Amino acid sequence: MSIDIVRAWRDADYFAALSPEQQDQVPDNPAGSIDLSFADLQKVSGARAAASCTGSSCCSCHKTKACSSCDSAMAVGAAKGFSAA
């Protein structure tokens, strides 16, 4: 049986169904590991850069004025124990 390398990278069930010898033949994925630590996941802020709101100035969405989106993000972050500093 020939091994479908790309499928082995993408499909955990396919990889698990391979024999230990076949699994050893699958090279490391050139894209690298996709595992993220909890610390890395805490830095995620949707599809934009993390907000850094401080008082009357706001994140990159407005730079010079506070907005309800940032106020809301700050409130949610504060409730979860994050600081806007």
HELIX and SHEET records of a PDB file:
HELIX    1   1 ILE A    5  ARG A   10  1                                   6    
HELIX    2   2 ALA A   12  ALA A   17  1                                   6    
HELIX    3   3 PRO A   20  GLN A   25  1                                   6    
HELIX    4   4 PHE A   38  GLN A   42  1                                   5    
HELIX    5   5 SER A   68  ALA A   79  1                                  12    
END                                                                             
